[in-house]
Amino acid sequence: MQTRANLSAQEELLPLRMRYREEMNCQIVHDSIHRRDGWTRSFLLELKGATAGFGSVAIGGPWKGKPTVFEFYVLPEHRTRAFDLFESFLAASGARFFEVQTSDVLLAAMLHTYGRDIASEKIVFHDQLTTALPANGAVLRRITAEEEILAAIEERQGGGEWVLESDGAVAAKGGILFHYNRPYGDIYMEVPEPFRRRGFGSYFVQELKRVCYELGAVPGARCNPTNVASRRTLQRAGFVPFAHILTGSLNDSSTPTAATGKS
């Protein structure tokens, strides 16, 4: 029995990537880089001539010169050969690094089997609670035209910006980005030092969540694991952590020696 990994066009792998998205059933942080020309290489995985899944490596943008595994999907009926398929994928792709969203359970297992120097880059949050935090006199104001925001949602590129104003001053600024898998939007924000620890940050996030739902999207968010203030702000606004983005390097001892398949 033989496993193989062959470089393939994105269009050929789209049905498999759709199944991957359905199983993930969450915001996929790096979904958009498939749409950026020259940023990824993807491989069709085969087991004894039958389609078994796909694997993707980031090679452009921040990953230029650092071929990085970021997606790996195996059809349920072939998962008993997941390790063999992954080794064929590694051999064909020449990947040397990992960047893994831990809600992708199968790839997380590969990371901890074949990786080293593993660290958390981001915590990923999803919305679980509707809050009713007070405005404390602050007013939300949209900066980006509604037409531009709707176009960003449709094109899965870009987003919109808002500010929170208090007594005519900007107490917080941020927005929602839509370059993720449908229907997710990613909330980001910043509170200037004079307005911190006054509840503006959590209220701003709460209101951006509300706007996101009104636009027909589902809000998500991320923050650095060491940013305690951001973690608390997101949680006060009803966000709950559900995954990490882990980075790591490939173990030298686990590097496959050939790309021609595995018996």
Secondary structure, DSSP 8 states (H G I E B T S, - for coil): --EEEEEE-HHHHHHHHHHHHHHH-S--TTGGGGGSTTSEEEEEEEETTEEEEEEEEE-SGGGTTS-EEEEEEE-GGGGGGHHHHHHHHHHHHT--EEEEETTSHHHHHHHHHHEEEEEEEEEEEEE--------TT-EEEE-S-HHHHHHHHHHT--EEEEEEEETTEEEEEEEEE--SSTTEEEEEEE--GGGTTSSHHHHHHHHHHHHHHHTT-EEEEEE-TT-HHHHHHHHHTTEEEEEEEEEEEE-GGG--S-SS-B-
